[in-house]
Amino acid sequence: EDLTRQAEALHPEMICTILLLDEDGKHLRHGAASSMPEAYNKALDGLVIGENAGSCGAAAYSGQRVVVEDVQQHPYWAPYQDLVRLGNIRACWSQPIKNHENHVMGTFAIYHRYPATPSVAELALIERYAQLAQLAIERKEYEDEISHVAFHDPLTQLPNRRLLVDRLQQALSASARTHRHGAVLFIDLDHFKTLNDSKGHDVGDLMLSEVAHR
């Protein structure tokens, strides 16, 4: 949200949005669009990308910038005229956001409430904003990965002792405030050391992974 707000503050005539490609690589999800109506954002969330799926759907599908100067006249937007009225928009320029491996992660879009053709400077601007969005997304993914590594067991991917202690402290603090109580369930594996010693740690790891999965 910060990036789109800052862009709009610098360019009040523009409405900026970020959509993120989901894990299946086929749908766009809401990322940031603070100036768009909430109903518009909800309607666009889950958009299937494709050659004629509006500016952002087409940009994510092709990996190329898509400039639509008038959304009421362009075939890419023909199926989405209800959205055009809902968002009160007339132009949409969309730049794909790509990672360092050149894979599309989403789109950065600039909307106008009137038909608009981008200048050379504006084309450079939208490309720069897409690059900044890439950095922000990758930083968030990096921070999430660091957090996951710190608080999860690398073998089973289950929460580790550090996360357990953190959650217990939170639960105890909440209990002191609300006077509600809980319990900790402890599960032990009988003869696990014997299995490790007799069959080896690789077999022990397989069993831990299977137990975690179950």
Phi and psi restraints in degrees (value plus and minus 20) as a CYANA .aco file:
   2 ASP   PHI     -79.7   -39.7
   2 ASP   PSI     -62.4   -22.4
   3 LEU   PHI     -83.8   -43.8
   3 LEU   PSI     -65.1   -25.1
   4 THR   PHI     -87.0   -47.0
   4 THR   PSI     -58.0   -18.0
   5 ARG   PHI     -85.2   -45.2
   5 ARG   PSI     -62.9   -22.9
   6 GLN   PHI     -84.6   -44.6
   6 GLN   PSI     -60.7   -20.7
   7 ALA   PHI     -83.3   -43.3
   7 ALA   PSI     -62.4   -22.4
   8 GLU   PHI     -88.7   -48.7
   8 GLU   PSI     -53.2   -13.2
   9 ALA   PHI     -85.6   -45.6
   9 ALA   PSI     -56.9   -16.9
  10 LEU   PHI     -98.0   -58.0
  10 LEU   PSI     -47.2    -7.2
  11 HIS   PHI    -153.2  -113.2
  11 HIS   PSI      59.5    99.5
  12 PRO   PHI     -79.5   -39.5
  12 PRO   PSI     -40.4    -0.4
  13 GLU   PHI     -98.2   -58.2
  13 GLU   PSI     -29.0    11.0
  14 MET   PHI    -124.4   -84.4
  14 MET   PSI     128.0   168.0
  15 ILE   PHI    -136.0   -96.0
  15 ILE   PSI     104.6   144.6
  16 CYS   PHI    -135.0   -95.0
  16 CYS   PSI     120.9   160.9
  17 THR   PHI    -158.7  -118.7
  17 THR   PSI     135.6   175.6
  18 ILE   PHI    -146.3  -106.3
  18 ILE   PSI     107.8   147.8
  19 LEU   PHI    -135.7   -95.7
  19 LEU   PSI     123.7   163.7
  20 LEU   PHI    -134.7   -94.7
  20 LEU   PSI     115.1   155.1
  21 LEU   PHI     -96.2   -56.2
  21 LEU   PSI     110.1   150.1
  22 ASP   PHI     -99.1   -59.1
  22 ASP   PSI    -199.9  -159.9
  23 GLU   PHI     -83.8   -43.8
  23 GLU   PSI     -48.4    -8.4
  24 ASP   PHI    -100.0   -60.0
  24 ASP   PSI     -26.1    13.9
  25 GLY   PHI      50.2    90.2
  25 GLY   PSI      -4.4    35.6
  26 LYS   PHI    -141.0  -101.0
  26 LYS   PSI     -34.5     5.5
  27 HIS   PHI    -148.0  -108.0
  27 HIS   PSI     124.9   164.9
  28 LEU   PHI    -118.8   -78.8
  28 LEU   PSI     118.1   158.1
  29 ARG   PHI    -138.4   -98.4
  29 ARG   PSI     133.4   173.4
  30 HIS   PHI     -79.9   -39.9
  30 HIS   PSI     111.2   151.2
  31 GLY   PHI    -136.0   -96.0
  31 GLY   PSI     -82.7   -42.7
  32 ALA   PHI    -173.5  -133.5
  32 ALA   PSI     112.1   152.1
  33 ALA   PHI    -186.8  -146.8
  33 ALA   PSI      46.0    86.0
  34 SER   PHI     -87.4   -47.4
  34 SER   PSI     -43.6    -3.6
  35 SER   PHI    -118.1   -78.1
  35 SER   PSI     -22.9    17.1
  36 MET   PHI    -110.5   -70.5
  36 MET   PSI     128.3   168.3
  37 PRO   PHI     -78.7   -38.7
  37 PRO   PSI     123.7   163.7
  38 GLU   PHI     -79.6   -39.6
  38 GLU   PSI     -56.4   -16.4
  39 ALA   PHI     -83.3   -43.3
  39 ALA   PSI     -56.6   -16.6
  40 TYR   PHI     -85.5   -45.5
  40 TYR   PSI     -65.9   -25.9
  41 ASN   PHI     -81.1   -41.1
  41 ASN   PSI     -61.4   -21.4
  42 LYS   PHI     -86.4   -46.4
  42 LYS   PSI     -60.0   -20.0
  43 ALA   PHI     -86.9   -46.9
  43 ALA   PSI     -52.8   -12.8
  44 LEU   PHI    -102.7   -62.7
  44 LEU   PSI     -43.3    -3.3
  45 ASP   PHI     -82.8   -42.8
  45 ASP   PSI     103.3   143.3
  46 GLY   PHI      75.1   115.1
  46 GLY   PSI     -11.0    29.0
  47 LEU   PHI     -76.9   -36.9
  47 LEU   PSI     109.2   149.2
  48 VAL   PHI     -98.6   -58.6
  48 VAL   PSI     103.8   143.8
  49 ILE   PHI     -92.6   -52.6
  49 ILE   PSI     135.7   175.7
  50 GLY   PHI     155.4   195.4
  50 GLY   PSI     156.0   196.0
  51 GLU   PHI     -82.1   -42.1
  51 GLU   PSI     -51.9   -11.9
  52 ASN   PHI    -139.1   -99.1
  52 ASN   PSI       6.6    46.6
  53 ALA   PHI    -114.9   -74.9
  53 ALA   PSI      38.2    78.2
  54 GLY   PHI      47.2    87.2
  54 GLY   PSI    -196.7  -156.7
  55 SER   PHI     -86.7   -46.7
  55 SER   PSI     -67.1   -27.1
  56 CYS   PHI     -92.8   -52.8
  56 CYS   PSI     -61.4   -21.4
  57 GLY   PHI     -83.1   -43.1
  57 GLY   PSI     -57.8   -17.8
  58 ALA   PHI     -92.5   -52.5
  58 ALA   PSI     -58.0   -18.0
  59 ALA   PHI     -86.5   -46.5
  59 ALA   PSI     -62.1   -22.1
  60 ALA   PHI     -86.3   -46.3
  60 ALA   PSI     -56.3   -16.3
  61 TYR   PHI     -90.8   -50.8
  61 TYR   PSI     -63.3   -23.3
  62 SER   PHI    -109.9   -69.9
  62 SER   PSI     -41.4    -1.4
  63 GLY   PHI      54.9    94.9
  63 GLY   PSI      -6.0    34.0
  64 GLN   PHI    -143.2  -103.2
  64 GLN   PSI     133.2   173.2
  65 ARG   PHI     -80.9   -40.9
  65 ARG   PSI     118.8   158.8
  66 VAL   PHI    -144.1  -104.1
  66 VAL   PSI      99.0   139.0
  67 VAL   PHI    -130.6   -90.6
  67 VAL   PSI      97.0   137.0
  68 VAL   PHI    -135.2   -95.2
  68 VAL   PSI      94.1   134.1
  69 GLU   PHI     -99.6   -59.6
  69 GLU   PSI     -45.9    -5.9
  70 ASP   PHI    -166.7  -126.7
  70 ASP   PSI      86.8   126.8
  71 VAL   PHI     -90.9   -50.9
  71 VAL   PSI     -35.7     4.3
  72 GLN   PHI    -100.5   -60.5
  72 GLN   PSI     -34.7     5.3
  73 GLN   PHI    -134.5   -94.5
  73 GLN   PSI     -27.7    12.3
  74 HIS   PHI    -116.2   -76.2
  74 HIS   PSI     118.3   158.3
  75 PRO   PHI     -83.9   -43.9
  75 PRO   PSI     -47.5    -7.5
  76 TYR   PHI     -79.3   -39.3
  76 TYR   PSI     -49.3    -9.3
  77 TRP   PHI    -122.7   -82.7
  77 TRP   PSI     -17.9    22.1
  78 ALA   PHI     -75.4   -35.4
  78 ALA   PSI     -61.3   -21.3
  79 PRO   PHI     -97.9   -57.9
  79 PRO   PSI     -23.8    16.2
  80 TYR   PHI    -140.1  -100.1
  80 TYR   PSI      10.3    50.3
  81 GLN   PHI     -87.7   -47.7
  81 GLN   PSI     -46.6    -6.6
  82 ASP   PHI     -84.4   -44.4
  82 ASP   PSI     -58.7   -18.7
  83 LEU   PHI     -87.5   -47.5
  83 LEU   PSI     -57.2   -17.2
  84 VAL   PHI     -78.0   -38.0
  84 VAL   PSI     -65.9   -25.9
  85 ARG   PHI     -89.8   -49.8
  85 ARG   PSI     -58.0   -18.0
  86 LEU   PHI     -83.8   -43.8
  86 LEU   PSI     -61.7   -21.7
  87 GLY   PHI    -107.3   -67.3
  87 GLY   PSI     -29.2    10.8
  88 ASN   PHI      34.6    74.6
  88 ASN   PSI      34.5    74.5
  89 ILE   PHI    -142.3  -102.3
  89 ILE   PSI     136.6   176.6
  90 ARG   PHI    -150.0  -110.0
  90 ARG   PSI     -46.1    -6.1
  91 ALA   PHI    -151.8  -111.8
  91 ALA   PSI     127.4   167.4
  92 CYS   PHI    -166.5  -126.5
  92 CYS   PSI      99.0   139.0
  93 TRP   PHI    -130.9   -90.9
  93 TRP   PSI     103.8   143.8
  94 SER   PHI    -143.8  -103.8
  94 SER   PSI     110.2   150.2
  95 GLN   PHI    -135.4   -95.4
  95 GLN   PSI     105.7   145.7
  96 PRO   PHI     -85.4   -45.4
  96 PRO   PSI     121.0   161.0
  97 ILE   PHI    -115.7   -75.7
  97 ILE   PSI     100.8   140.8
  98 LYS   PHI    -138.7   -98.7
  98 LYS   PSI     127.8   167.8
  99 ASN   PHI    -104.0   -64.0
  99 ASN   PSI    -196.0  -156.0
 100 HIS   PHI     -88.0   -48.0
 100 HIS   PSI     -33.3     6.7
 101 GLU   PHI    -116.5   -76.5
 101 GLU   PSI     -11.1    28.9
 102 ASN   PHI      50.2    90.2
 102 ASN   PSI       2.2    42.2
 103 HIS   PHI    -113.0   -73.0
 103 HIS   PSI     118.9   158.9
 104 VAL   PHI     -89.8   -49.8
 104 VAL   PSI     109.4   149.4
 105 MET   PHI    -127.0   -87.0
 105 MET   PSI     -39.8     0.2
 106 GLY   PHI     148.7   188.7
 106 GLY   PSI    -177.5  -137.5
 107 THR   PHI    -160.1  -120.1
 107 THR   PSI     127.1   167.1
 108 PHE   PHI    -131.8   -91.8
 108 PHE   PSI     104.4   144.4
 109 ALA   PHI    -142.3  -102.3
 109 ALA   PSI     123.8   163.8
 110 ILE   PHI    -135.8   -95.8
 110 ILE   PSI     104.6   144.6
 111 TYR   PHI    -128.8   -88.8
 111 TYR   PSI     133.9   173.9
 112 HIS   PHI    -150.3  -110.3
 112 HIS   PSI     134.5   174.5
 113 ARG   PHI    -110.2   -70.2
 113 ARG   PSI      -9.8    30.2
 114 TYR   PHI    -165.0  -125.0
 114 TYR   PSI     136.1   176.1
 115 PRO   PHI     -76.9   -36.9
 115 PRO   PSI     115.2   155.2
 116 ALA   PHI    -170.3  -130.3
 116 ALA   PSI     115.5   155.5
 117 THR   PHI    -127.0   -87.0
 117 THR   PSI     106.1   146.1
 118 PRO   PHI     -92.7   -52.7
 118 PRO   PSI     123.2   163.2
 119 SER   PHI    -100.6   -60.6
 119 SER   PSI     152.7   192.7
 120 VAL   PHI     -79.9   -39.9
 120 VAL   PSI     -60.4   -20.4
 121 ALA   PHI     -85.1   -45.1
 121 ALA   PSI     -57.5   -17.5
 122 GLU   PHI     -91.5   -51.5
 122 GLU   PSI     -54.0   -14.0
 123 LEU   PHI     -84.0   -44.0
 123 LEU   PSI     -60.8   -20.8
 124 ALA   PHI     -85.6   -45.6
 124 ALA   PSI     -54.7   -14.7
 125 LEU   PHI     -86.2   -46.2
 125 LEU   PSI     -66.8   -26.8
 126 ILE   PHI     -86.1   -46.1
 126 ILE   PSI     -53.8   -13.8
 127 GLU   PHI     -86.1   -46.1
 127 GLU   PSI     -60.1   -20.1
 128 ARG   PHI     -86.1   -46.1
 128 ARG   PSI     -61.7   -21.7
 129 TYR   PHI     -84.5   -44.5
 129 TYR   PSI     -55.7   -15.7
 130 ALA   PHI     -84.6   -44.6
 130 ALA   PSI     -57.2   -17.2
 131 GLN   PHI     -86.3   -46.3
 131 GLN   PSI     -60.2   -20.2
 132 LEU   PHI     -85.7   -45.7
 132 LEU   PSI     -58.4   -18.4
 133 ALA   PHI     -82.8   -42.8
 133 ALA   PSI     -59.3   -19.3
 134 GLN   PHI     -78.4   -38.4
 134 GLN   PSI     -66.0   -26.0
 135 LEU   PHI     -82.5   -42.5
 135 LEU   PSI     -61.6   -21.6
 136 ALA   PHI     -85.6   -45.6
 136 ALA   PSI     -62.5   -22.5
 137 ILE   PHI     -86.0   -46.0
 137 ILE   PSI     -65.8   -25.8
 138 GLU   PHI     -86.7   -46.7
 138 GLU   PSI     -54.8   -14.8
 139 ARG   PHI     -84.4   -44.4
 139 ARG   PSI     -63.4   -23.4
 140 LYS   PHI     -82.8   -42.8
 140 LYS   PSI     -62.4   -22.4
 141 GLU   PHI     -83.4   -43.4
 141 GLU   PSI     -59.2   -19.2
 142 TYR   PHI     -84.7   -44.7
 142 TYR   PSI     -64.4   -24.4
 143 GLU   PHI     -84.2   -44.2
 143 GLU   PSI     -59.8   -19.8
 144 ASP   PHI     -83.8   -43.8
 144 ASP   PSI     -59.9   -19.9
 145 GLU   PHI     -86.5   -46.5
 145 GLU   PSI     -61.7   -21.7
 146 ILE   PHI     -81.5   -41.5
 146 ILE   PSI     -63.6   -23.6
 147 SER   PHI     -83.3   -43.3
 147 SER   PSI     -60.6   -20.6
 148 HIS   PHI     -84.5   -44.5
 148 HIS   PSI     -63.9   -23.9
 149 VAL   PHI     -82.1   -42.1
 149 VAL   PSI     -59.0   -19.0
 150 ALA   PHI     -90.2   -50.2
 150 ALA   PSI     -50.3   -10.3
 151 PHE   PHI    -136.7   -96.7
 151 PHE   PSI      -9.0    31.0
 152 HIS   PHI    -155.5  -115.5
 152 HIS   PSI     126.9   166.9
 153 ASP   PHI     -91.4   -51.4
 153 ASP   PSI     111.1   151.1
 154 PRO   PHI     -87.4   -47.4
 154 PRO   PSI     -45.3    -5.3
 155 LEU   PHI    -100.7   -60.7
 155 LEU   PSI     -73.5   -33.5
 156 THR   PHI    -115.0   -75.0
 156 THR   PSI     -36.4     3.6
 157 GLN   PHI      46.1    86.1
 157 GLN   PSI      -6.0    34.0
 158 LEU   PHI    -102.6   -62.6
 158 LEU   PSI     136.3   176.3
 159 PRO   PHI     -75.3   -35.3
 159 PRO   PSI     120.1   160.1
 160 ASN   PHI    -116.8   -76.8
 160 ASN   PSI    -194.5  -154.5
 161 ARG   PHI     -80.1   -40.1
 161 ARG   PSI     -58.7   -18.7
 162 ARG   PHI     -80.9   -40.9
 162 ARG   PSI     -63.4   -23.4
 163 LEU   PHI     -89.9   -49.9
 163 LEU   PSI     -56.2   -16.2
 164 LEU   PHI     -79.2   -39.2
 164 LEU   PSI     -67.9   -27.9
 165 VAL   PHI     -82.1   -42.1
 165 VAL   PSI     -61.6   -21.6
 166 ASP   PHI     -81.9   -41.9
 166 ASP   PSI     -65.6   -25.6
 167 ARG   PHI     -89.5   -49.5
 167 ARG   PSI     -54.6   -14.6
 168 LEU   PHI     -84.4   -44.4
 168 LEU   PSI     -61.3   -21.3
 169 GLN   PHI     -82.0   -42.0
 169 GLN   PSI     -61.4   -21.4
 170 GLN   PHI     -83.6   -43.6
 170 GLN   PSI     -62.8   -22.8
 171 ALA   PHI     -84.5   -44.5
 171 ALA   PSI     -60.1   -20.1
 172 LEU   PHI     -86.6   -46.6
 172 LEU   PSI     -59.2   -19.2
 173 SER   PHI     -84.4   -44.4
 173 SER   PSI     -62.6   -22.6
 174 ALA   PHI     -85.0   -45.0
 174 ALA   PSI     -58.2   -18.2
 175 SER   PHI     -84.3   -44.3
 175 SER   PSI     -58.3   -18.3
 176 ALA   PHI     -85.5   -45.5
 176 ALA   PSI     -52.1   -12.1
 177 ARG   PHI    -101.1   -61.1
 177 ARG   PSI     -61.3   -21.3
 178 THR   PHI    -120.6   -80.6
 178 THR   PSI     -33.4     6.6
 179 HIS   PHI      41.9    81.9
 179 HIS   PSI       4.1    44.1
 180 ARG   PHI    -118.3   -78.3
 180 ARG   PSI     124.8   164.8
 181 HIS   PHI    -135.2   -95.2
 181 HIS   PSI     141.6   181.6
 182 GLY   PHI    -161.7  -121.7
 182 GLY   PSI    -184.4  -144.4
 183 ALA   PHI    -168.7  -128.7
 183 ALA   PSI     135.7   175.7
 184 VAL   PHI    -130.1   -90.1
 184 VAL   PSI     105.6   145.6
 185 LEU   PHI    -116.8   -76.8
 185 LEU   PSI     103.8   143.8
 186 PHE   PHI    -128.5   -88.5
 186 PHE   PSI     105.8   145.8
 187 ILE   PHI    -135.8   -95.8
 187 ILE   PSI     106.2   146.2
 188 ASP   PHI    -134.0   -94.0
 188 ASP   PSI     134.4   174.4
 189 LEU   PHI    -128.8   -88.8
 189 LEU   PSI      93.7   133.7
 190 ASP   PHI     -85.7   -45.7
 190 ASP   PSI     117.2   157.2
 191 HIS   PHI      41.2    81.2
 191 HIS   PSI       7.5    47.5
 192 PHE   PHI     -85.4   -45.4
 192 PHE   PSI     -59.1   -19.1
 193 LYS   PHI     -83.0   -43.0
 193 LYS   PSI     -58.5   -18.5
 194 THR   PHI     -83.4   -43.4
 194 THR   PSI     -60.7   -20.7
 195 LEU   PHI     -82.8   -42.8
 195 LEU   PSI     -65.2   -25.2
 196 ASN   PHI     -80.2   -40.2
 196 ASN   PSI     -64.3   -24.3
 197 ASP   PHI     -89.7   -49.7
 197 ASP   PSI     -55.4   -15.4
 198 SER   PHI    -109.0   -69.0
 198 SER   PSI     -55.7   -15.7
 199 LYS   PHI    -126.7   -86.7
 199 LYS   PSI     -34.4     5.6
 200 GLY   PHI      79.2   119.2
 200 GLY   PSI     138.6   178.6
 201 HIS   PHI     -87.8   -47.8
 201 HIS   PSI     -46.7    -6.7
 202 ASP   PHI     -83.2   -43.2
 202 ASP   PSI     -62.0   -22.0
 203 VAL   PHI     -88.3   -48.3
 203 VAL   PSI     -59.4   -19.4
 204 GLY   PHI     -80.6   -40.6
 204 GLY   PSI     -60.6   -20.6
 205 ASP   PHI     -84.8   -44.8
 205 ASP   PSI     -58.8   -18.8
 206 LEU   PHI     -81.9   -41.9
 206 LEU   PSI     -60.6   -20.6
 207 MET   PHI     -87.5   -47.5
 207 MET   PSI     -62.1   -22.1
 208 LEU   PHI     -80.5   -40.5
 208 LEU   PSI     -61.2   -21.2
 209 SER   PHI     -84.3   -44.3
 209 SER   PSI     -60.9   -20.9
 210 GLU   PHI     -87.3   -47.3
 210 GLU   PSI     -62.1   -22.1
 211 VAL   PHI     -82.2   -42.2
 211 VAL   PSI     -62.6   -22.6
 212 ALA   PHI     -82.6   -42.6
 212 ALA   PSI     -61.1   -21.1
 213 HIS   PHI     -83.0   -43.0
 213 HIS   PSI     -63.1   -23.1
